[in-house]
């Protein structure tokens, strides 16, 4: 499995966890988890570009 796919899966799971936390009214924690998930998904794009160059 490629690193970009792993980052995408982990990022989407983090976004899901952040969404669940926001529904459960744990607002400060959900914000941090959502931002971390978004950063992972954005980093996935850079990793995917590097993988396609090889």
Secondary structure, 3 states (H helix, E strand, C coil): CCHHHHHHHHHHHHHHHHHHHHHCCCHHHHHHHHHHHHHHHHHHHHHHHHHHHC
